[in-house]
């Protein structure tokens, strides 16, 4: 194990959300890097007509989850139901607390 993070080869660049499960490249280290947020928590969910948006604390839209209430249109466009879209957006909004 590397006692000093500065000795780890992975600390040569800023952390990103993609680094959540990045394993250190230094064989002696073998640790996981700490999480850094490019999209600061908490994340919030806003429901609009036809889509649900997940926002970070700074107002950056992280994802749009589209849905359709009319079954015929939903089938033709292969969209989610409102309840499925709510569930997906809620789970995305929970990611910072689950990973950090």
VMD Tcl script that builds the backbone (N, CA, C; Angstrom):
set m [mol new atoms 300]
animate dup $m
set s [atomselect $m all]
$s set {name element resname resid chain x y z} {
  {N N UNK 1 A 0.841 -1.190 0.000}
  {CA C UNK 1 A 0.000 0.000 0.000}
  {C C UNK 1 A 0.878 1.243 0.000}
  {N N UNK 2 A 0.401 2.269 -0.651}
  {CA C UNK 2 A 1.092 3.553 -0.663}
  {C C UNK 2 A 0.538 4.391 0.474}
  {N N UNK 3 A 1.410 4.850 1.362}
  {CA C UNK 3 A 0.963 5.637 2.509}
  {C C UNK 3 A 0.633 7.066 2.128}
  {N N UNK 4 A 1.344 7.594 1.158}
  {CA C UNK 4 A 1.171 8.979 0.748}
  {C C UNK 4 A 0.495 9.016 -0.625}
  {N N UNK 5 A -0.686 9.636 -0.735}
  {CA C UNK 5 A -1.343 9.696 -2.047}
  {C C UNK 5 A -0.470 10.319 -3.128}
  {N N UNK 6 A 0.461 11.163 -2.753}
  {CA C UNK 6 A 1.331 11.788 -3.748}
  {C C UNK 6 A 2.229 10.757 -4.417}
  {N N UNK 7 A 2.474 9.615 -3.761}
  {CA C UNK 7 A 3.303 8.558 -4.335}
  {C C UNK 7 A 2.537 7.685 -5.323}
  {N N UNK 8 A 1.256 7.831 -5.351}
  {CA C UNK 8 A 0.416 7.030 -6.234}
  {C C UNK 8 A 0.407 7.664 -7.624}
  {N N UNK 9 A 0.600 6.861 -8.647}
  {CA C UNK 9 A 0.637 7.371 -10.021}
  {C C UNK 9 A -0.711 7.945 -10.462}
  {N N UNK 10 A -1.785 7.580 -9.787}
  {CA C UNK 10 A -3.117 8.028 -10.195}
  {C C UNK 10 A -3.409 9.464 -9.792}
  {N N UNK 11 A -2.625 10.037 -8.931}
  {CA C UNK 11 A -2.915 11.380 -8.435}
  {C C UNK 11 A -2.321 12.452 -9.336}
  {N N UNK 12 A -1.959 12.096 -10.568}
  {CA C UNK 12 A -1.356 13.057 -11.477}
  {C C UNK 12 A -2.378 13.858 -12.272}
  {N N UNK 13 A -3.646 13.606 -12.048}
  {CA C UNK 13 A -4.698 14.340 -12.764}
  {C C UNK 13 A -5.889 14.506 -11.837}
  {N N UNK 14 A -6.752 15.490 -12.131}
  {CA C UNK 14 A -7.931 15.697 -11.275}
  {C C UNK 14 A -8.859 14.493 -11.329}
  {N N UNK 15 A -9.522 14.242 -10.238}
  {CA C UNK 15 A -10.507 13.166 -10.199}
  {C C UNK 15 A -11.749 13.570 -10.968}
  {N N UNK 16 A -12.409 12.608 -11.570}
  {CA C UNK 16 A -13.673 12.844 -12.256}
  {C C UNK 16 A -14.686 11.827 -11.769}
  {N N UNK 17 A -15.934 12.002 -12.168}
  {CA C UNK 17 A -16.969 11.065 -11.786}
  {C C UNK 17 A -16.653 9.665 -12.305}
  {N N UNK 18 A -15.914 9.576 -13.404}
  {CA C UNK 18 A -15.547 8.280 -13.971}
  {C C UNK 18 A -14.557 7.527 -13.081}
  {N N UNK 19 A -13.930 8.196 -12.137}
  {CA C UNK 19 A -12.930 7.575 -11.282}
  {C C UNK 19 A -13.511 6.862 -10.069}
  {N N UNK 20 A -14.812 6.766 -9.995}
  {CA C UNK 20 A -15.439 6.176 -8.811}
  {C C UNK 20 A -14.870 4.785 -8.546}
  {N N UNK 21 A -14.772 3.953 -9.556}
  {CA C UNK 21 A -14.297 2.588 -9.371}
  {C C UNK 21 A -12.922 2.379 -9.996}
  {N N UNK 22 A -12.171 3.455 -10.190}
  {CA C UNK 22 A -10.846 3.360 -10.792}
  {C C UNK 22 A -9.865 2.748 -9.794}
  {N N UNK 23 A -9.248 1.685 -10.160}
  {CA C UNK 23 A -8.265 1.047 -9.292}
  {C C UNK 23 A -6.901 1.657 -9.585}
  {N N UNK 24 A -6.136 1.893 -8.558}
  {CA C UNK 24 A -4.828 2.518 -8.696}
  {C C UNK 24 A -3.940 1.683 -9.607}
  {N N UNK 25 A -3.177 2.344 -10.471}
  {CA C UNK 25 A -2.276 1.650 -11.394}
  {C C UNK 25 A -0.960 1.257 -10.734}
  {N N UNK 26 A -0.699 1.772 -9.541}
  {CA C UNK 26 A 0.540 1.425 -8.854}
  {C C UNK 26 A 0.346 0.085 -8.149}
  {N N UNK 27 A 1.098 -0.952 -8.534}
  {CA C UNK 27 A 0.888 -2.272 -7.933}
  {C C UNK 27 A 1.002 -2.267 -6.412}
  {N N UNK 28 A 1.877 -1.461 -5.864}
  {CA C UNK 28 A 2.058 -1.438 -4.413}
  {C C UNK 28 A 0.879 -0.772 -3.702}
  {N N UNK 29 A 0.137 0.034 -4.429}
  {CA C UNK 29 A -0.951 0.794 -3.804}
  {C C UNK 29 A -2.183 -0.084 -3.619}
  {N N UNK 30 A -2.779 -0.513 -4.694}
  {CA C UNK 30 A -3.926 -1.393 -4.632}
  {C C UNK 30 A -5.163 -0.805 -3.970}
  {N N UNK 31 A -5.246 0.504 -3.840}
  {CA C UNK 31 A -6.405 1.119 -3.206}
  {C C UNK 31 A -7.289 1.776 -4.243}
  {N N UNK 32 A -8.492 2.068 -3.837}
  {CA C UNK 32 A -9.398 2.823 -4.695}
  {C C UNK 32 A -9.225 4.303 -4.392}
  {N N UNK 33 A -9.352 5.124 -5.407}
  {CA C UNK 33 A -9.248 6.569 -5.213}
  {C C UNK 33 A -10.490 7.099 -4.534}
  {N N UNK 34 A -10.328 8.205 -3.845}
  {CA C UNK 34 A -11.478 8.820 -3.206}
  {C C UNK 34 A -12.324 9.531 -4.252}
  {N N UNK 35 A -13.592 9.644 -3.979}
  {CA C UNK 35 A -14.541 10.233 -4.929}
  {C C UNK 35 A -14.471 11.754 -4.908}
  {N N UNK 36 A -14.473 12.322 -6.074}
  {CA C UNK 36 A -14.558 13.768 -6.224}
  {C C UNK 36 A -15.718 14.050 -7.167}
  {N N UNK 37 A -16.506 15.064 -6.880}
  {CA C UNK 37 A -17.677 15.339 -7.691}
  {C C UNK 37 A -17.423 16.487 -8.657}
  {N N UNK 38 A -17.593 16.190 -9.943}
  {CA C UNK 38 A -17.645 17.247 -10.938}
  {C C UNK 38 A -19.041 17.859 -10.926}
  {N N UNK 39 A -20.003 17.124 -10.379}
  {CA C UNK 39 A -21.389 17.537 -10.293}
  {C C UNK 39 A -21.769 17.494 -8.812}
  {N N UNK 40 A -21.624 18.611 -8.113}
  {CA C UNK 40 A -21.763 18.598 -6.658}
  {C C UNK 40 A -23.165 18.208 -6.189}
  {N N UNK 41 A -23.202 17.370 -5.156}
  {CA C UNK 41 A -24.490 17.011 -4.573}
  {C C UNK 41 A -25.017 18.140 -3.712}
  {N N UNK 42 A -26.232 18.176 -3.309}
  {CA C UNK 42 A -27.228 17.156 -3.628}
  {C C UNK 42 A -27.789 17.334 -5.029}
  {N N UNK 43 A -28.261 16.248 -5.600}
  {CA C UNK 43 A -28.910 16.284 -6.900}
  {C C UNK 43 A -30.420 16.315 -6.675}
  {N N UNK 44 A -31.111 17.089 -7.483}
  {CA C UNK 44 A -32.557 17.220 -7.334}
  {C C UNK 44 A -33.263 16.780 -8.611}
  {N N UNK 45 A -34.537 16.507 -8.477}
  {CA C UNK 45 A -35.354 16.017 -9.594}
  {C C UNK 45 A -36.476 17.009 -9.844}
  {N N UNK 46 A -36.679 17.337 -11.116}
  {CA C UNK 46 A -37.776 18.231 -11.508}
  {C C UNK 46 A -38.578 17.549 -12.605}
  {N N UNK 47 A -39.889 17.471 -12.418}
  {CA C UNK 47 A -40.750 16.844 -13.409}
  {C C UNK 47 A -41.414 17.911 -14.272}
  {N N UNK 48 A -41.229 17.791 -15.572}
  {CA C UNK 48 A -41.857 18.683 -16.538}
  {C C UNK 48 A -42.830 17.864 -17.385}
  {N N UNK 49 A -43.453 18.505 -18.347}
  {CA C UNK 49 A -44.377 17.809 -19.224}
  {C C UNK 49 A -43.585 16.951 -20.214}
  {N N UNK 50 A -43.584 15.650 -20.003}
  {CA C UNK 50 A -42.914 14.748 -20.933}
  {C C UNK 50 A -41.511 14.346 -20.552}
  {N N UNK 51 A -40.922 14.960 -19.536}
  {CA C UNK 51 A -39.586 14.548 -19.120}
  {C C UNK 51 A -39.336 14.905 -17.662}
  {N N UNK 52 A -38.352 14.236 -17.100}
  {CA C UNK 52 A -37.907 14.502 -15.740}
  {C C UNK 52 A -36.420 14.826 -15.820}
  {N N UNK 53 A -36.028 15.913 -15.169}
  {CA C UNK 53 A -34.636 16.367 -15.225}
  {C C UNK 53 A -33.992 16.178 -13.859}
  {N N UNK 54 A -32.772 15.652 -13.859}
  {CA C UNK 54 A -31.977 15.560 -12.635}
  {C C UNK 54 A -30.943 16.676 -12.700}
  {N N UNK 55 A -30.925 17.523 -11.655}
  {CA C UNK 55 A -30.040 18.683 -11.586}
  {C C UNK 55 A -28.998 18.499 -10.486}
  {N N UNK 56 A -27.806 19.056 -10.670}
  {CA C UNK 56 A -26.854 19.092 -9.560}
  {C C UNK 56 A -27.065 20.381 -8.770}
  {N N UNK 57 A -26.287 20.573 -7.709}
  {CA C UNK 57 A -26.459 21.738 -6.832}
  {C C UNK 57 A -26.251 23.059 -7.562}
  {N N UNK 58 A -25.401 23.067 -8.599}
  {CA C UNK 58 A -25.105 24.293 -9.334}
  {C C UNK 58 A -26.092 24.593 -10.454}
  {N N UNK 59 A -27.108 23.750 -10.620}
  {CA C UNK 59 A -28.087 23.993 -11.668}
  {C C UNK 59 A -27.734 23.375 -13.002}
  {N N UNK 60 A -26.750 22.499 -13.037}
  {CA C UNK 60 A -26.372 21.793 -14.261}
  {C C UNK 60 A -27.318 20.605 -14.445}
  {N N UNK 61 A -27.963 20.519 -15.606}
  {CA C UNK 61 A -28.821 19.375 -15.894}
  {C C UNK 61 A -27.937 18.159 -16.146}
  {N N UNK 62 A -28.147 17.105 -15.374}
  {CA C UNK 62 A -27.326 15.902 -15.493}
  {C C UNK 62 A -27.935 14.880 -16.439}
  {N N UNK 63 A -29.252 14.764 -16.410}
  {CA C UNK 63 A -29.917 13.829 -17.311}
  {C C UNK 63 A -31.370 14.230 -17.506}
  {N N UNK 64 A -31.880 13.862 -18.653}
  {CA C UNK 64 A -33.296 14.017 -18.974}
  {C C UNK 64 A -33.857 12.610 -19.162}
  {N N UNK 65 A -34.929 12.286 -18.447}
  {CA C UNK 65 A -35.587 10.990 -18.581}
  {C C UNK 65 A -36.961 11.258 -19.179}
  {N N UNK 66 A -37.163 10.786 -20.411}
  {CA C UNK 66 A -38.403 11.080 -21.133}
  {C C UNK 66 A -39.457 10.009 -20.892}
  {N N UNK 67 A -40.719 10.438 -20.873}
  {CA C UNK 67 A -41.831 9.521 -20.670}
  {C C UNK 67 A -43.022 9.973 -21.500}
  {N N UNK 68 A -44.002 9.095 -21.613}
  {CA C UNK 68 A -45.243 9.401 -22.329}
  {C C UNK 68 A -46.393 8.727 -21.582}
  {N N UNK 69 A -47.474 9.485 -21.352}
  {CA C UNK 69 A -48.635 8.950 -20.642}
  {C C UNK 69 A -49.564 8.159 -21.556}
  {N N UNK 70 A -49.649 8.549 -22.811}
  {CA C UNK 70 A -50.531 7.877 -23.765}
  {C C UNK 70 A -49.898 6.551 -24.212}
  {N N UNK 71 A -50.534 5.415 -23.922}
  {CA C UNK 71 A -49.936 4.118 -24.264}
  {C C UNK 71 A -49.609 3.941 -25.743}
  {N N UNK 72 A -50.457 4.480 -26.634}
  {CA C UNK 72 A -50.182 4.325 -28.076}
  {C C UNK 72 A -48.943 5.098 -28.485}
  {N N UNK 73 A -48.824 6.332 -28.027}
  {CA C UNK 73 A -47.632 7.130 -28.350}
  {C C UNK 73 A -46.389 6.534 -27.688}
  {N N UNK 74 A -46.568 6.069 -26.453}
  {CA C UNK 74 A -45.440 5.484 -25.719}
  {C C UNK 74 A -44.889 4.274 -26.459}
  {N N UNK 75 A -45.777 3.436 -26.971}
  {CA C UNK 75 A -45.366 2.239 -27.691}
  {C C UNK 75 A -44.655 2.591 -28.996}
  {N N UNK 76 A -45.213 3.551 -29.727}
  {CA C UNK 76 A -44.626 3.935 -31.015}
  {C C UNK 76 A -43.251 4.581 -30.833}
  {N N UNK 77 A -43.110 5.390 -29.799}
  {CA C UNK 77 A -41.836 6.101 -29.578}
  {C C UNK 77 A -40.901 5.338 -28.649}
  {N N UNK 78 A -41.381 4.212 -28.098}
  {CA C UNK 78 A -40.605 3.397 -27.154}
  {C C UNK 78 A -40.132 4.218 -25.958}
  {N N UNK 79 A -41.076 4.966 -25.376}
  {CA C UNK 79 A -40.781 5.780 -24.197}
  {C C UNK 79 A -41.216 5.060 -22.933}
  {N N UNK 80 A -40.744 5.549 -21.803}
  {CA C UNK 80 A -41.079 5.006 -20.496}
  {C C UNK 80 A -42.437 5.505 -20.020}
  {N N UNK 81 A -43.006 4.806 -19.062}
  {CA C UNK 81 A -44.177 5.328 -18.374}
  {C C UNK 81 A -43.695 6.404 -17.404}
  {N N UNK 82 A -44.616 7.222 -16.927}
  {CA C UNK 82 A -44.260 8.285 -15.967}
  {C C UNK 82 A -43.661 7.670 -14.700}
  {N N UNK 83 A -44.263 6.592 -14.204}
  {CA C UNK 83 A -43.764 5.957 -12.979}
  {C C UNK 83 A -42.364 5.388 -13.154}
  {N N UNK 84 A -42.100 4.753 -14.302}
  {CA C UNK 84 A -40.757 4.224 -14.562}
  {C C UNK 84 A -39.733 5.348 -14.662}
  {N N UNK 85 A -40.114 6.439 -15.320}
  {CA C UNK 85 A -39.203 7.589 -15.444}
  {C C UNK 85 A -38.918 8.199 -14.080}
  {N N UNK 86 A -39.931 8.294 -13.228}
  {CA C UNK 86 A -39.729 8.819 -11.867}
  {C C UNK 86 A -38.762 7.939 -11.086}
  {N N UNK 87 A -38.928 6.628 -11.196}
  {CA C UNK 87 A -38.067 5.692 -10.481}
  {C C UNK 87 A -36.617 5.815 -10.943}
  {N N UNK 88 A -36.410 5.887 -12.246}
  {CA C UNK 88 A -35.054 6.021 -12.784}
  {C C UNK 88 A -34.423 7.337 -12.341}
  {N N UNK 89 A -35.158 8.434 -12.463}
  {CA C UNK 89 A -34.627 9.741 -12.066}
  {C C UNK 89 A -34.314 9.781 -10.567}
  {N N UNK 90 A -35.185 9.199 -9.754}
  {CA C UNK 90 A -34.948 9.173 -8.307}
  {C C UNK 90 A -33.699 8.375 -7.975}
  {N N UNK 91 A -33.490 7.262 -8.660}
  {CA C UNK 91 A -32.288 6.456 -8.417}
  {C C UNK 91 A -31.023 7.159 -8.881}
  {N N UNK 92 A -31.102 7.878 -9.984}
  {CA C UNK 92 A -29.942 8.663 -10.441}
  {C C UNK 92 A -29.614 9.742 -9.422}
  {N N UNK 93 A -30.634 10.396 -8.894}
  {CA C UNK 93 A -30.429 11.477 -7.915}
  {C C UNK 93 A -29.809 10.963 -6.617}
  {N N UNK 94 A -29.960 9.675 -6.324}
  {CA C UNK 94 A -29.383 9.084 -5.111}
  {C C UNK 94 A -27.910 8.714 -5.268}
  {N N UNK 95 A -27.379 8.712 -6.460}
  {CA C UNK 95 A -26.010 8.230 -6.706}
  {C C UNK 95 A -24.942 8.897 -5.820}
  {N N UNK 96 A -24.937 10.214 -5.641}
  {CA C UNK 96 A -23.877 10.796 -4.806}
  {C C UNK 96 A -23.845 10.230 -3.379}
  {N N UNK 97 A -24.997 10.012 -2.784}
  {CA C UNK 97 A -25.021 9.476 -1.426}
  {C C UNK 97 A -24.628 7.995 -1.394}
  {N N UNK 98 A -24.908 7.273 -2.460}
  {CA C UNK 98 A -24.546 5.863 -2.505}
  {C C UNK 98 A -23.063 5.653 -2.770}
  {N N UNK 99 A -22.465 6.538 -3.568}
  {CA C UNK 99 A -21.067 6.371 -3.962}
  {C C UNK 99 A -20.082 7.158 -3.106}
  {N N UNK 100 A -20.579 8.133 -2.374}
  {CA C UNK 100 A -19.658 8.982 -1.632}
  {C C UNK 100 A -19.743 8.732 -0.187}
}
mol reanalyze $m
mol bondsrecalc $m
mol representation Tube
mol addrep $m
